[in-house]
Amino acid sequence: MSKNYNGYSCGMVYIMTNSAECNQIAAFYRNSEGLLSLNRLYKTQGRGTGSREVSSATPTNGIDPLASQGSLVLSDNQHFLFAVNAGSNTVSSFCVLNNGELSFSDVVPSGGIQPNSICVKNNILYVSNVGDKKNDSNITGFYIDNRGHLTPIPYSTYSLSTPNAQPSHIIFSPDGKQLIASELTTNRLSVYPIDNKGVSSCPTVNDSNGKGPFGSAFTSSRVLIVAEAETNALSSYSISPNGLLDVVCGSIKNGQQATCWISITPDSKYAYTSNTSSRTISFYRVYPNGSLEYIESINSTSNCPNLGAPIDNGISNDGQYLYVLNGNKGSISVFGIKSNGYLVLLQEIECREIPQFGTQGLAVF
C-alpha cells in the first residue's frame, strides 16, 4: 500500500497504549529515511490493562503487561488494523485509509478473558485469550468483512493444551491451513488445523525445544522460528500437514535475557529478537534450510542511564528498517538494516501522549 501524507510516503508505524481507562492506537508517519513523526491517537472503544500484567508467569514491572507478541496486527493487504483490549475482553478493528490514518470500524467480544494476541489470514482472524482463575485460555475465530467488521466463527473456540497454558503468540502457517499457539508456561507449541471455512479443530501438541516459547515467525520456505524467553535462544522447525513439528536448529542462544519477540526480514535472511531484561536486540542469520547463526547483540537505545527495555518489534515492507517498542520508556527505536543485516540506530522517538509503562503492540508497513 502506497502512502502519501505531508511528505511522508513510505508507510506507517502503529503502537497501542493499552491504557486501562481508554485504549488507543498511536499512529506515526514513516519518511523515506525510516524516521517517525506522530500523526495522532485513535480510540479503540475498549480498555487495556495499563501496567497490570495478565499473567503471573511474567515480572510485575509493567514493561510487558500482555506477555505476548501480536497484540496489534495489520491484515495481509494492510487495509485493516486489529487490536486487543485485554481490560474489556474485546477486539477492535480499524480501516487503514490511503494516507495511513485510521477509521474505527468495529469492536466485539473476544470469546474469552484477557485477549493478548491476534493472527490474520485473508478474511479470517483468530485471537488468543489468556483466561483467568474461572475461565480457561483459548483461541477463538472471526470472519472479517470488507468493512473490517468481525463476526464470530461458529465452533471455532478451542482450549489450549491446559486450562492455564498462557498463550504468548498465535500465528497462521503461510497457507493458512494451520494455526500455531506458543504456550509460555507449558513449554508447548500447539498446532490447530484450520479448514477452508476458517474453523479450527483439536490441536497437535508439540513440546518446545527450549523453555518459554514466545514470539514466532515463518520464513519464505515455511520454516517456523520461535523465540524462547527462558532459554534465551531461537529454535527453528519444519511443520508437517498433521501438525507435528521437527526441530531444524535447536535453541541457538544469544547470551541475553528475556528473548521474547522476533521479526524476520522479507527475504528471510535475517532475524532480530527483543531481549527485554538485557535491554538489547539480537541479530541472527537465517539460512534457506532454516539453520540459524547468532551474530551479535546491541542496545535497544543509545548508551544512557536509562536504556530501553525492548518488547514488540517489526520490520518495514522493504526490509530496510526495524522498529522496536521500549516497554519501560514508551518510546520507539528506529534501526536501519544494512545489506549484511547489521543494525544502525537512527532515532529514538518519545511522545508525551504515550504511557511510559504499559504500552504494548507494534505494527508496521
C-alpha positions in Angstrom: 0.0 0.0 0.0 1.5 3.3 -1.0 1.0 6.2 1.3 1.5 9.9 0.8 0.7 12.4 3.5 2.5 15.7 4.2 5.6 14.4 2.5 5.6 11.0 4.3 5.3 8.4 1.6 6.8 5.2 2.8 4.4 3.8 5.4 3.3 3.9 8.9 4.1 2.5 12.4 1.3 1.9 14.9 1.6 1.2 18.7 -1.0 0.5 21.3 -1.2 2.5 24.6 -3.0 -0.4 26.4 -4.5 2.2 28.8 -6.8 0.8 31.4 -9.1 3.8 31.1 -9.2 4.1 27.3 -7.1 2.0 25.0 -5.7 4.0 22.0 -3.6 3.4 18.9 -0.8 5.9 18.3 -0.1 6.3 14.5 3.3 7.5 13.3 4.2 8.6 9.7 7.4 7.0 8.4 9.5 9.0 5.9 11.9 7.9 3.2 14.7 7.6 5.7 12.7 5.5 8.1 12.2 8.3 10.7 9.0 8.7 12.5 6.6 11.6 13.3 3.5 11.3 15.4 0.2 11.6 13.5 -2.4 11.2 16.3 -4.1 8.8 18.7 -7.2 6.8 17.8 -9.6 5.3 20.5 -10.2 1.5 20.2 -13.5 1.8 22.1 -12.1 -0.6 24.6 -9.9 -0.8 27.6 -6.4 -2.2 28.1 -4.7 -3.3 31.3 -2.4 -0.4 31.8 0.7 -1.7 33.7 -1.2 -4.6 35.2 0.1 -8.0 34.0 -2.3 -10.5 32.5 -0.1 -13.4 33.6 1.5 -14.5 36.9 4.3 -16.0 34.8 5.9 -12.7 33.9 7.5 -10.0 36.1 5.1 -7.4 37.6 7.1 -4.4 36.3 4.6 -3.0 33.8 7.1 -3.4 30.9 5.3 -6.4 29.2 1.8 -6.4 30.6 0.2 -8.6 27.9 3.1 -11.1 27.8 2.6 -11.6 24.1 3.6 -10.9 20.5 0.8 -9.9 18.1 -1.5 -7.8 20.2 -1.7 -5.2 17.4 -1.6 -6.6 13.8 -2.3 -5.5 10.2 -4.2 -7.6 7.7 -2.3 -9.2 4.9 -3.3 -6.5 2.4 -2.8 -3.7 5.1 -6.3 -2.5 4.6 -7.2 -3.2 8.3 -5.6 -2.9 11.7 -6.7 -5.1 14.7 -6.1 -4.6 18.4 -6.8 -6.5 21.6 -8.5 -4.8 24.5 -7.4 -7.0 27.4 -9.2 -4.9 30.1 -12.6 -5.1 28.4 -12.2 -8.6 26.8 -12.7 -7.3 23.2 -11.1 -7.0 19.8 -11.2 -3.7 17.8 -10.8 -3.2 14.1 -9.8 -0.1 12.1 -9.8 0.7 8.4 -6.4 1.9 7.2 -7.0 4.9 5.0 -4.9 5.8 1.9 -2.9 8.3 3.9 -2.2 5.8 6.6 -4.6 7.3 9.1 -7.2 5.1 10.8 -11.0 5.0 10.8 -12.7 3.0 13.6 -14.7 0.0 12.2 -15.8 -2.4 14.9 -15.3 -3.8 18.5 -16.6 -7.2 19.5 -16.2 -9.6 22.5 -13.0 -11.7 22.1 -14.6 -15.0 23.0 -12.7 -15.3 26.3 -10.9 -13.3 29.0 -7.9 -11.1 28.6 -7.2 -11.3 24.8 -3.5 -10.8 24.1 -2.6 -12.0 20.6 -4.1 -11.9 17.1 -3.3 -13.5 13.8 -4.9 -12.8 10.4 -5.0 -14.7 7.1 -7.2 -13.4 4.3 -10.7 -12.9 5.8 -10.1 -15.0 8.9 -8.9 -13.6 12.3 -8.1 -15.6 15.4 -7.4 -14.2 18.9 -5.9 -15.9 21.9 -7.4 -15.3 25.3 -5.3 -15.8 28.5 -8.2 -16.5 30.7 -8.3 -16.3 34.5 -8.9 -18.5 37.5 -12.5 -19.1 36.4 -12.0 -19.1 32.6 -9.7 -21.3 30.5 -7.2 -20.0 28.0 -8.4 -20.4 24.4 -8.4 -19.4 20.8 -11.4 -18.0 19.0 -12.0 -17.2 15.3 -13.8 -14.4 13.4 -14.7 -13.6 9.9 -13.7 -10.2 8.6 -16.0 -8.5 6.1 -15.0 -5.8 3.5 -15.6 -3.0 6.0 -13.5 -4.6 8.8 -16.5 -5.8 10.8 -15.9 -9.0 12.8 -18.4 -11.9 13.1 -17.6 -15.0 15.3 -16.9 -18.2 13.5 -19.2 -21.0 14.9 -17.4 -23.8 16.7 -14.0 -22.1 16.4 -13.3 -21.8 20.1 -10.7 -24.3 21.4 -8.8 -24.5 24.6 -5.1 -24.7 24.7 -3.3 -27.8 26.0 -4.0 -27.0 29.6 -6.6 -24.5 31.2 -3.8 -22.1 32.2 -1.4 -22.6 29.3 -0.7 -18.8 29.0 -0.7 -18.1 25.2 2.1 -15.8 24.2 1.7 -15.7 20.4 -0.5 -17.2 17.7 0.4 -17.3 14.1 -1.0 -18.8 10.9 1.1 -21.0 8.6 1.8 -19.4 5.3 -1.0 -21.3 3.6 -3.5 -20.5 6.4 -4.2 -24.2 7.0 -2.7 -24.3 10.4 -2.5 -22.0 13.5 0.4 -22.3 15.9 0.0 -21.2 19.5 3.0 -20.6 21.7 2.3 -21.7 25.3 4.6 -19.9 27.6 4.0 -21.8 30.9 3.6 -25.3 29.5 6.6 -25.1 27.1 4.5 -26.4 24.2 3.6 -25.4 20.7 0.0 -26.4 19.8 -0.8 -26.7 16.1 -4.5 -26.3 15.2 -5.8 -27.4 11.8 -7.9 -24.7 10.1 -10.4 -25.9 7.5 -11.4 -23.9 4.3 -14.2 -22.2 6.3 -11.8 -21.0 8.9 -13.0 -23.4 11.6 -10.3 -24.9 13.9 -10.3 -28.3 15.5 -8.3 -30.3 18.1 -4.6 -29.4 18.1 -1.5 -31.5 17.8 0.5 -30.6 20.9 4.3 -30.4 20.5 7.0 -29.9 23.1 9.0 -26.7 22.5 12.7 -27.4 22.0 13.6 -24.7 24.6 11.8 -23.2 27.6 9.4 -20.3 27.4 8.3 -20.3 23.8 7.1 -16.8 23.0 7.1 -14.9 19.6 7.3 -16.7 16.3 7.6 -16.1 12.6 7.7 -18.1 9.4 10.4 -17.9 6.7 9.5 -17.9 3.0 10.4 -21.6 2.9 7.8 -22.4 5.6 10.2 -22.8 8.4 8.8 -21.8 11.8 11.2 -19.8 14.0 10.3 -19.5 17.7 11.9 -17.2 20.4 12.5 -18.8 23.8 12.1 -16.4 26.7 13.7 -18.7 29.4 16.4 -20.4 27.2 17.2 -17.1 25.6 17.5 -18.6 22.1 15.9 -19.2 18.8 14.8 -22.6 17.5 13.5 -23.5 14.0 11.1 -26.2 13.0 9.6 -27.8 9.9 5.9 -28.4 10.1 4.0 -31.3 8.7 0.4 -31.4 7.4 -0.6 -33.3 10.6 0.8 -30.6 12.8 3.9 -32.4 14.0 7.0 -30.1 14.4 10.5 -31.4 13.7 13.5 -29.4 15.0 15.7 -28.0 12.3 18.0 -26.0 14.5 17.6 -26.2 18.3 18.0 -23.4 20.8 20.7 -21.2 19.3 21.5 -19.0 22.3 22.4 -15.3 22.3 23.7 -14.8 25.8 20.9 -12.3 26.6 17.9 -12.3 28.9 14.1 -12.5 28.2 14.4 -13.2 24.4 10.7 -12.9 23.6 9.9 -11.1 20.3 11.1 -11.9 16.8 10.9 -10.4 13.4 12.3 -11.8 10.1 13.2 -9.7 7.1 11.0 -10.1 4.0 13.8 -12.0 2.2 14.1 -14.4 5.2 17.8 -13.8 5.5 17.9 -12.1 8.9 16.0 -12.4 12.2 16.0 -10.0 15.2 14.9 -10.6 18.7 14.0 -8.2 21.5 15.7 -9.2 24.8 13.8 -7.2 27.4 15.8 -7.8 30.6 19.2 -7.3 29.0 17.8 -4.3 27.0 19.2 -5.5 23.8 18.4 -6.5 20.2 20.0 -9.7 18.9 20.8 -10.3 15.2 20.7 -13.8 13.7 21.5 -15.1 10.2 18.8 -17.4 8.8 19.8 -19.9 6.1 17.5 -21.3 3.4 17.2 -24.7 5.2 16.2 -23.0 8.5 19.6 -23.2 10.2 20.4 -20.3 12.4 23.6 -18.4 13.3 23.8 -15.9 16.1 25.8 -12.8 15.1 25.6 -10.1 17.8 23.5 -8.1 20.3 23.3 -4.3 20.6 21.5 -1.9 22.9 17.9 -1.0 22.0 18.6 2.7 22.7 21.8 4.8 22.8 24.1 4.5 25.8 22.5 6.5 28.6 21.5 5.9 32.3 18.0 4.7 31.2 18.5 2.1 28.5 15.3 1.0 26.7 13.7 -2.4 27.6 12.7 -3.6 24.1 9.5 -5.5 23.6 7.4 -5.7 20.4 9.3 -5.2 17.1 8.6 -5.1 13.4 10.2 -4.6 10.0 9.2 -2.3 7.2 7.9 -4.0 4.0 11.1 -3.1 2.1 13.2 -4.7 4.7 15.3 -1.6 5.3 14.1 -0.6 8.8 13.5 -2.3 12.2 11.1 -0.6 14.7 11.3 -1.5 18.4 8.9 -0.5 21.2 10.7 0.1 24.5 8.4 -1.0 27.3 10.0 1.0 30.1 10.0 4.3 28.2 7.0 4.3 25.9 9.5 5.1 23.1 10.2 3.6 19.7 13.7 2.9 18.4 14.4 3.0 14.7 17.2 1.0 13.2 18.5 0.9 9.7 19.1 -2.6 8.4 22.3 -2.8 6.4 22.6 -5.1 3.4 24.6 -7.5 5.5 21.9 -7.5 8.3 23.7 -5.4 10.8 21.7 -2.7 12.6 22.4 1.1 12.9 20.3 3.1 15.4 18.8 6.1 13.6 16.2 7.5 16.0 14.5 7.1 19.4 11.2 8.9 19.5 9.3 9.7 22.7 5.9 11.4 22.9 4.2 12.7 26.0 0.9 11.1 24.7 2.4 7.6 25.0 2.5 6.0 28.6 5.9 5.2 29.9 4.8 1.8 31.1 2.0 -0.4 29.9 2.3 0.4 26.2 2.3 -2.8 24.1 1.9 -3.9 20.4 3.6 -2.7 17.3 2.6 -2.9 13.6 4.4 -1.5 10.6 4.4 -1.2 6.8 
